[in-house]
Amino acid sequence: MRQRKPKATSKPYSGTQAIVRASHILKAIGTAGPRGLRVVDLCDRLDIERPTIHRILSCLAAESLVIRDDNGKRYLLGDQIHRLGMVAASRLNLREICENTLTRIASATGDTVFLATRQGDDALVIDRRIGTTPVRAMPLNVGMPRPLGVGATGLAILGALPDKEVADFIENNAHRLRDHNVRPEGLPLQLSKSRKNGYAYSRGYGPPHLSGIGIPLCDRDNRCIGAISVTNIAQRMTSEHRREILTTLRDELPTINAKIRMLRSENPVFRQQL
């Protein structure tokens, strides 16, 4: 069992510390997905006193950065977070560059297509297209972050990073990966296969047991800034269908990569720092 750090006593703290704690709370809620987190969950994960978390959540809720679920017990990311994420993504124009391609891929494959960018240790979905055979319980929505290494987009992005960065990420995020049913110790071999194949394959993630193929998107300095994935239920991802998906992706992605590499690499979004 993971040992909890001693909690600091509740006392007045500087505005800078409050911002850092609010940032950690938002990240924790975001990585929890659509179920959100309770106050007790946040206390356990962040080692922050309950009164402090209550005060910060109240402020975040007043700014529409978090909301409560229907039962009032769990906190989820608010609409304002989604709006801010879309504004940040627009600085790179990645959605604009990829929007027609996403539509064509979804039409050609019949599957759901995701576009995600890297945000520190997370992959953030910034756009998606629902294919002609949609999954009723698709667990990933636009604006939802997940740890790198989770799902096809997360695997594709993580596999494009240097070995040292990958090792540091796995060491620092092992508990988050396990929360998403990903075995940290199995990731290096999985990433090695992804690099050899030129694409990432996530099999049976869920429920609802989704499988997907992801390919990284890189800037002109060959730094990974995001990924596109094609996802559907595992039963549909036969070897024949995977070949069809790869053919479609490989036909479409050279045009996208050419447009991305024409963008200014000085753009702050390319630096991938939170």
C-alpha positions as YAML, in Angstrom:
chain: A
units: angstrom
residues:
- id: 1
  name: MET
  ca: [0.00, 0.00, 0.00]
- id: 2
  name: ARG
  ca: [1.32, 3.42, -0.90]
- id: 3
  name: GLN
  ca: [2.33, 5.34, 2.19]
- id: 4
  name: ARG
  ca: [0.84, 8.75, 2.61]
- id: 5
  name: LYS
  ca: [3.03, 11.71, 3.36]
- id: 6
  name: PRO
  ca: [2.42, 13.62, 6.58]
- id: 7
  name: LYS
  ca: [-0.07, 16.37, 5.96]
- id: 8
  name: ALA
  ca: [0.91, 19.91, 6.61]
- id: 9
  name: THR
  ca: [-1.12, 21.65, 9.25]
- id: 10
  name: SER
  ca: [-3.82, 23.97, 8.00]
- id: 11
  name: LYS
  ca: [-2.54, 27.53, 8.10]
- id: 12
  name: PRO
  ca: [-2.58, 30.66, 5.98]
- id: 13
  name: TYR
  ca: [-0.47, 30.26, 2.87]
- id: 14
  name: SER
  ca: [0.80, 32.50, 0.12]
- id: 15
  name: GLY
  ca: [-1.11, 33.21, -3.05]
- id: 16
  name: THR
  ca: [1.51, 31.33, -5.05]
- id: 17
  name: GLN
  ca: [1.05, 28.19, -2.97]
- id: 18
  name: ALA
  ca: [-2.72, 28.46, -3.37]
- id: 19
  name: ILE
  ca: [-2.33, 28.60, -7.14]
- id: 20
  name: VAL
  ca: [-0.08, 25.55, -7.13]
- id: 21
  name: ARG
  ca: [-2.56, 23.62, -4.99]
- id: 22
  name: ALA
  ca: [-5.47, 24.68, -7.19]
- id: 23
  name: SER
  ca: [-3.50, 23.48, -10.23]
- id: 24
  name: HIS
  ca: [-2.85, 20.10, -8.58]
- id: 25
  name: ILE
  ca: [-6.55, 19.76, -7.71]
- id: 26
  name: LEU
  ca: [-7.61, 20.50, -11.29]
- id: 27
  name: LYS
  ca: [-5.11, 18.01, -12.69]
- id: 28
  name: ALA
  ca: [-6.24, 15.30, -10.27]
- id: 29
  name: ILE
  ca: [-9.91, 15.83, -11.14]
- id: 30
  name: GLY
  ca: [-9.11, 15.86, -14.84]
- id: 31
  name: THR
  ca: [-7.18, 12.60, -14.78]
- id: 32
  name: ALA
  ca: [-10.02, 10.91, -12.87]
- id: 33
  name: GLY
  ca: [-12.18, 11.07, -15.98]
- id: 34
  name: PRO
  ca: [-15.96, 11.40, -16.18]
- id: 35
  name: ARG
  ca: [-16.61, 10.04, -12.65]
- id: 36
  name: GLY
  ca: [-14.70, 12.86, -11.01]
- id: 37
  name: LEU
  ca: [-13.35, 12.79, -7.47]
- id: 38
  name: ARG
  ca: [-14.69, 13.25, -3.96]
- id: 39
  name: VAL
  ca: [-13.08, 15.57, -1.45]
- id: 40
  name: VAL
  ca: [-11.77, 12.53, 0.45]
- id: 41
  name: ASP
  ca: [-10.14, 11.27, -2.77]
- id: 42
  name: LEU
  ca: [-8.39, 14.59, -3.27]
- id: 43
  name: CYS
  ca: [-7.20, 14.60, 0.34]
- id: 44
  name: ASP
  ca: [-5.68, 11.15, -0.11]
- id: 45
  name: ARG
  ca: [-4.05, 11.85, -3.48]
- id: 46
  name: LEU
  ca: [-2.70, 15.31, -2.76]
- id: 47
  name: ASP
  ca: [-2.05, 15.26, 1.00]
- id: 48
  name: ILE
  ca: [-3.84, 18.56, 1.48]
- id: 49
  name: GLU
  ca: [-6.06, 19.24, 4.48]
- id: 50
  name: ARG
  ca: [-9.80, 18.94, 3.90]
- id: 51
  name: PRO
  ca: [-10.62, 22.57, 4.87]
- id: 52
  name: THR
  ca: [-8.03, 23.82, 2.40]
- id: 53
  name: ILE
  ca: [-9.42, 21.66, -0.39]
- id: 54
  name: HIS
  ca: [-12.95, 22.83, 0.38]
- id: 55
  name: ARG
  ca: [-11.88, 26.49, 0.17]
- id: 56
  name: ILE
  ca: [-10.06, 26.00, -3.13]
- id: 57
  name: LEU
  ca: [-12.92, 23.98, -4.65]
- id: 58
  name: SER
  ca: [-15.38, 26.70, -3.68]
- id: 59
  name: CYS
  ca: [-13.28, 29.29, -5.52]
- id: 60
  name: LEU
  ca: [-12.84, 27.03, -8.56]
- id: 61
  name: ALA
  ca: [-16.58, 26.34, -8.68]
- id: 62
  name: ALA
  ca: [-17.37, 30.06, -8.52]
- id: 63
  name: GLU
  ca: [-15.21, 30.50, -11.65]
- id: 64
  name: SER
  ca: [-16.85, 27.51, -13.44]
- id: 65
  name: LEU
  ca: [-13.53, 25.65, -13.41]
- id: 66
  name: VAL
  ca: [-15.11, 22.73, -11.54]
- id: 67
  name: ILE
  ca: [-18.68, 21.53, -11.06]
- id: 68
  name: ARG
  ca: [-20.37, 18.99, -8.81]
- id: 69
  name: ASP
  ca: [-22.10, 15.89, -10.10]
- id: 70
  name: ASP
  ca: [-25.84, 15.35, -9.71]
- id: 71
  name: ASN
  ca: [-25.38, 13.88, -6.24]
- id: 72
  name: GLY
  ca: [-23.19, 16.76, -5.13]
- id: 73
  name: LYS
  ca: [-20.45, 14.45, -3.86]
- id: 74
  name: ARG
  ca: [-18.00, 14.35, -6.75]
- id: 75
  name: TYR
  ca: [-16.21, 17.18, -8.52]
- id: 76
  name: LEU
  ca: [-15.64, 17.28, -12.27]
- id: 77
  name: LEU
  ca: [-13.92, 19.75, -14.58]
- id: 78
  name: GLY
  ca: [-16.15, 22.67, -15.50]
- id: 79
  name: ASP
  ca: [-17.04, 24.19, -18.87]
- id: 80
  name: GLN
  ca: [-14.51, 26.98, -18.44]
- id: 81
  name: ILE
  ca: [-11.67, 24.43, -18.46]
- id: 82
  name: HIS
  ca: [-12.91, 23.14, -21.80]
- id: 83
  name: ARG
  ca: [-13.04, 26.67, -23.22]
- id: 84
  name: LEU
  ca: [-9.53, 27.47, -22.02]
- id: 85
  name: GLY
  ca: [-8.23, 24.23, -23.48]
- id: 86
  name: MET
  ca: [-9.71, 25.02, -26.85]
- id: 87
  name: VAL
  ca: [-8.17, 28.51, -26.80]
- id: 88
  name: ALA
  ca: [-4.76, 27.05, -25.97]
- id: 89
  name: ALA
  ca: [-5.09, 24.44, -28.70]
- id: 90
  name: SER
  ca: [-6.04, 27.10, -31.24]
- id: 91
  name: ARG
  ca: [-2.65, 28.78, -30.79]
- id: 92
  name: LEU
  ca: [-1.14, 25.81, -32.54]
- id: 93
  name: ASN
  ca: [-4.05, 25.54, -35.01]
- id: 94
  name: LEU
  ca: [-3.71, 21.77, -34.76]
- id: 95
  name: ARG
  ca: [-7.49, 21.30, -34.75]
- id: 96
  name: GLU
  ca: [-7.82, 23.46, -37.84]
- id: 97
  name: ILE
  ca: [-5.01, 21.60, -39.60]
- id: 98
  name: CYS
  ca: [-6.49, 18.19, -38.81]
- id: 99
  name: GLU
  ca: [-10.26, 18.74, -38.92]
- id: 100
  name: ASN
  ca: [-10.85, 17.63, -42.52]
- id: 101
  name: THR
  ca: [-8.45, 14.72, -42.13]
- id: 102
  name: LEU
  ca: [-10.26, 13.48, -39.02]
- id: 103
  name: THR
  ca: [-13.55, 13.52, -40.92]
- id: 104
  name: ARG
  ca: [-12.08, 11.58, -43.83]
- id: 105
  name: ILE
  ca: [-10.48, 8.96, -41.58]
- id: 106
  name: ALA
  ca: [-13.72, 8.41, -39.64]
- id: 107
  name: SER
  ca: [-15.66, 8.07, -42.89]
- id: 108
  name: ALA
  ca: [-13.15, 5.66, -44.41]
- id: 109
  name: THR
  ca: [-12.77, 3.41, -41.37]
- id: 110
  name: GLY
  ca: [-16.19, 3.71, -39.71]
- id: 111
  name: ASP
  ca: [-14.39, 4.15, -36.37]
- id: 112
  name: THR
  ca: [-14.04, 7.00, -33.87]
- id: 113
  name: VAL
  ca: [-11.01, 9.21, -34.50]
- id: 114
  name: PHE
  ca: [-9.28, 11.21, -31.75]
- id: 115
  name: LEU
  ca: [-6.86, 14.11, -31.94]
- id: 116
  name: ALA
  ca: [-4.82, 14.73, -28.78]
- id: 117
  name: THR
  ca: [-2.00, 17.05, -27.80]
- id: 118
  name: ARG
  ca: [0.64, 16.56, -25.17]
- id: 119
  name: GLN
  ca: [0.14, 18.58, -21.99]
- id: 120
  name: GLY
  ca: [3.03, 17.71, -19.69]
- id: 121
  name: ASP
  ca: [2.43, 14.16, -18.44]
- id: 122
  name: ASP
  ca: [-1.01, 13.98, -20.06]
- id: 123
  name: ALA
  ca: [-2.58, 13.57, -23.47]
- id: 124
  name: LEU
  ca: [-5.46, 16.04, -23.90]
- id: 125
  name: VAL
  ca: [-8.20, 15.28, -26.44]
- id: 126
  name: ILE
  ca: [-8.87, 18.42, -28.47]
- id: 127
  name: ASP
  ca: [-11.09, 16.97, -31.22]
- id: 128
  name: ARG
  ca: [-12.80, 13.77, -32.30]
- id: 129
  name: ARG
  ca: [-15.02, 12.36, -35.03]
- id: 130
  name: ILE
  ca: [-17.61, 9.64, -34.50]
- id: 131
  name: GLY
  ca: [-17.60, 6.99, -37.22]
- id: 132
  name: THR
  ca: [-20.48, 5.03, -38.69]
- id: 133
  name: THR
  ca: [-20.08, 2.27, -36.09]
- id: 134
  name: PRO
  ca: [-19.84, 4.33, -32.89]
- id: 135
  name: VAL
  ca: [-19.36, 2.82, -29.47]
- id: 136
  name: ARG
  ca: [-22.26, 3.72, -27.23]
- id: 137
  name: ALA
  ca: [-20.12, 4.15, -24.13]
- id: 138
  name: MET
  ca: [-17.09, 5.98, -25.54]
- id: 139
  name: PRO
  ca: [-15.21, 7.00, -22.35]
- id: 140
  name: LEU
  ca: [-13.11, 9.79, -23.84]
- id: 141
  name: ASN
  ca: [-14.55, 13.23, -24.58]
- id: 142
  name: VAL
  ca: [-13.06, 16.40, -25.99]
- id: 143
  name: GLY
  ca: [-11.28, 18.31, -23.24]
- id: 144
  name: MET
  ca: [-10.53, 15.19, -21.20]
- id: 145
  name: PRO
  ca: [-6.90, 14.51, -20.21]
- id: 146
  name: ARG
  ca: [-5.40, 11.09, -19.53]
- id: 147
  name: PRO
  ca: [-1.86, 10.10, -18.55]
- id: 148
  name: LEU
  ca: [0.54, 9.39, -21.38]
- id: 149
  name: GLY
  ca: [0.73, 5.67, -22.01]
- id: 150
  name: VAL
  ca: [-3.03, 5.22, -21.64]
- id: 151
  name: GLY
  ca: [-4.94, 4.44, -24.83]
- id: 152
  name: ALA
  ca: [-3.65, 4.66, -28.39]
- id: 153
  name: THR
  ca: [-2.97, 8.42, -28.42]
- id: 154
  name: GLY
  ca: [-1.19, 8.31, -25.07]
- id: 155
  name: LEU
  ca: [0.95, 5.36, -26.17]
- id: 156
  name: ALA
  ca: [1.80, 7.03, -29.47]
- id: 157
  name: ILE
  ca: [2.94, 10.24, -27.77]
- id: 158
  name: LEU
  ca: [4.91, 8.46, -25.04]
- id: 159
  name: GLY
  ca: [6.63, 6.21, -27.56]
- id: 160
  name: ALA
  ca: [7.90, 9.24, -29.46]
- id: 161
  name: LEU
  ca: [9.72, 10.65, -26.42]
- id: 162
  name: PRO
  ca: [13.41, 10.03, -25.52]
- id: 163
  name: ASP
  ca: [14.14, 6.99, -23.35]
- id: 164
  name: LYS
  ca: [15.21, 9.07, -20.35]
- id: 165
  name: GLU
  ca: [12.00, 11.10, -20.47]
- id: 166
  name: VAL
  ca: [9.95, 7.91, -20.75]
- id: 167
  name: ALA
  ca: [11.72, 6.35, -17.76]
- id: 168
  name: ASP
  ca: [11.18, 9.46, -15.64]
- id: 169
  name: PHE
  ca: [7.52, 9.59, -16.62]
- id: 170
  name: ILE
  ca: [6.89, 5.95, -15.68]
- id: 171
  name: GLU
  ca: [8.66, 6.36, -12.35]
- id: 172
  name: ASN
  ca: [6.72, 9.51, -11.46]
- id: 173
  name: ASN
  ca: [3.32, 8.35, -12.72]
- id: 174
  name: ALA
  ca: [3.20, 4.65, -11.83]
- id: 175
  name: HIS
  ca: [0.19, 5.05, -9.52]
- id: 176
  name: ARG
  ca: [-1.72, 7.08, -12.12]
- id: 177
  name: LEU
  ca: [-1.08, 4.42, -14.75]
- id: 178
  name: ARG
  ca: [-2.35, 1.70, -12.43]
- id: 179
  name: ASP
  ca: [-5.47, 3.76, -11.81]
- id: 180
  name: HIS
  ca: [-6.11, 3.37, -15.56]
- id: 181
  name: ASN
  ca: [-5.36, -0.38, -15.52]
- id: 182
  name: VAL
  ca: [-1.99, 0.08, -17.22]
- id: 183
  name: ARG
  ca: [0.97, -1.92, -15.86]
- id: 184
  name: PRO
  ca: [3.94, 0.48, -15.63]
- id: 185
  name: GLU
  ca: [6.44, -2.38, -15.77]
- id: 186
  name: GLY
  ca: [4.98, -3.53, -19.10]
- id: 187
  name: LEU
  ca: [5.19, -0.17, -20.85]
- id: 188
  name: PRO
  ca: [8.86, -0.26, -22.00]
- id: 189
  name: LEU
  ca: [8.28, -3.44, -24.03]
- id: 190
  name: GLN
  ca: [5.02, -2.08, -25.43]
- id: 191
  name: LEU
  ca: [6.71, 1.17, -26.43]
- id: 192
  name: SER
  ca: [9.56, -0.73, -28.04]
- id: 193
  name: LYS
  ca: [7.06, -2.57, -30.23]
- id: 194
  name: SER
  ca: [5.35, 0.71, -31.08]
- id: 195
  name: ARG
  ca: [8.60, 2.26, -32.23]
- id: 196
  name: LYS
  ca: [9.49, -0.79, -34.29]
- id: 197
  name: ASN
  ca: [6.06, -0.91, -35.95]
- id: 198
  name: GLY
  ca: [5.76, 2.84, -36.45]
- id: 199
  name: TYR
  ca: [2.44, 3.01, -34.62]
- id: 200
  name: ALA
  ca: [0.97, 2.31, -31.18]
- id: 201
  name: TYR
  ca: [-1.65, -0.35, -30.57]
- id: 202
  name: SER
  ca: [-3.82, -0.30, -27.45]
- id: 203
  name: ARG
  ca: [-5.84, -3.47, -27.02]
- id: 204
  name: GLY
  ca: [-8.90, -4.02, -24.87]
- id: 205
  name: TYR
  ca: [-8.72, -0.80, -22.83]
- id: 206
  name: GLY
  ca: [-11.82, -0.09, -20.82]
- id: 207
  name: PRO
  ca: [-14.56, -1.01, -20.20]
- id: 208
  name: PRO
  ca: [-16.05, -0.97, -22.78]
- id: 209
  name: HIS
  ca: [-12.92, -2.85, -23.97]
- id: 210
  name: LEU
  ca: [-11.73, -0.55, -26.71]
- id: 211
  name: SER
  ca: [-8.80, -1.07, -29.03]
- id: 212
  name: GLY
  ca: [-7.07, 1.60, -31.05]
- id: 213
  name: ILE
  ca: [-4.19, 2.49, -33.33]
- id: 214
  name: GLY
  ca: [-2.29, 5.72, -32.73]
- id: 215
  name: ILE
  ca: [0.36, 7.57, -34.72]
- id: 216
  name: PRO
  ca: [2.35, 10.52, -33.30]
- id: 217
  name: LEU
  ca: [2.44, 13.98, -34.82]
- id: 218
  name: CYS
  ca: [5.83, 15.72, -34.80]
- id: 219
  name: ASP
  ca: [7.01, 19.26, -35.47]
- id: 220
  name: ARG
  ca: [9.87, 20.26, -37.74]
- id: 221
  name: ASP
  ca: [12.37, 19.54, -34.95]
- id: 222
  name: ASN
  ca: [10.90, 16.02, -34.71]
- id: 223
  name: ARG
  ca: [9.38, 16.74, -31.28]
- id: 224
  name: CYS
  ca: [6.11, 14.98, -30.64]
- id: 225
  name: ILE
  ca: [3.26, 17.45, -30.08]
- id: 226
  name: GLY
  ca: [0.31, 15.09, -30.26]
- id: 227
  name: ALA
  ca: [-1.22, 12.06, -31.92]
- id: 228
  name: ILE
  ca: [-4.16, 10.82, -33.95]
- id: 229
  name: SER
  ca: [-5.83, 7.55, -33.05]
- id: 230
  name: VAL
  ca: [-8.57, 5.37, -34.51]
- id: 231
  name: THR
  ca: [-10.61, 3.50, -31.89]
- id: 232
  name: ASN
  ca: [-13.47, 1.03, -31.67]
- id: 233
  name: ILE
  ca: [-14.54, -2.03, -29.72]
- id: 234
  name: ALA
  ca: [-11.90, -4.74, -29.53]
- id: 235
  name: GLN
  ca: [-13.98, -7.28, -31.48]
- id: 236
  name: ARG
  ca: [-13.99, -4.97, -34.51]
- id: 237
  name: MET
  ca: [-10.22, -4.57, -34.51]
- id: 238
  name: THR
  ca: [-9.40, -7.67, -36.52]
- id: 239
  name: SER
  ca: [-6.01, -7.91, -38.19]
- id: 240
  name: GLU
  ca: [-7.63, -7.10, -41.53]
- id: 241
  name: HIS
  ca: [-9.36, -4.01, -40.16]
- id: 242
  name: ARG
  ca: [-6.14, -2.83, -38.51]
- id: 243
  name: ARG
  ca: [-4.39, -3.04, -41.89]
- id: 244
  name: GLU
  ca: [-7.18, -0.95, -43.42]
- id: 245
  name: ILE
  ca: [-6.81, 1.65, -40.67]
- id: 246
  name: LEU
  ca: [-3.03, 1.83, -41.09]
- id: 247
  name: THR
  ca: [-3.36, 2.28, -44.83]
- id: 248
  name: THR
  ca: [-5.79, 5.15, -44.30]
- id: 249
  name: LEU
  ca: [-3.62, 6.81, -41.65]
- id: 250
  name: ARG
  ca: [-0.46, 6.53, -43.72]
- id: 251
  name: ASP
  ca: [-2.25, 8.05, -46.70]
- id: 252
  name: GLU
  ca: [-3.49, 11.02, -44.67]
- id: 253
  name: LEU
  ca: [-0.72, 11.85, -42.20]
- id: 254
  name: PRO
  ca: [2.05, 13.05, -44.55]
- id: 255
  name: THR
  ca: [-0.06, 16.08, -45.47]
- id: 256
  name: ILE
  ca: [-0.73, 16.88, -41.80]
- id: 257
  name: ASN
  ca: [2.90, 16.48, -40.80]
- id: 258
  name: ALA
  ca: [4.00, 18.74, -43.66]
- id: 259
  name: LYS
  ca: [1.62, 21.49, -42.46]
- id: 260
  name: ILE
  ca: [2.75, 21.10, -38.85]
- id: 261
  name: ARG
  ca: [6.40, 21.39, -39.77]
- id: 262
  name: MET
  ca: [5.68, 24.66, -41.56]
- id: 263
  name: LEU
  ca: [4.50, 26.21, -38.29]
- id: 264
  name: ARG
  ca: [6.89, 28.24, -36.19]
- id: 265
  name: SER
  ca: [8.57, 25.99, -33.67]
- id: 266
  name: GLU
  ca: [8.96, 29.04, -31.41]
- id: 267
  name: ASN
  ca: [5.25, 28.77, -30.63]
- id: 268
  name: PRO
  ca: [5.03, 28.19, -26.84]
- id: 269
  name: VAL
  ca: [2.65, 25.27, -27.32]
- id: 270
  name: PHE
  ca: [5.44, 23.29, -28.93]
- id: 271
  name: ARG
  ca: [7.48, 23.50, -25.74]
- id: 272
  name: GLN
  ca: [4.96, 21.34, -23.91]
- id: 273
  name: GLN
  ca: [5.43, 22.95, -20.52]
- id: 274
  name: LEU
  ca: [2.58, 23.45, -18.06]
...
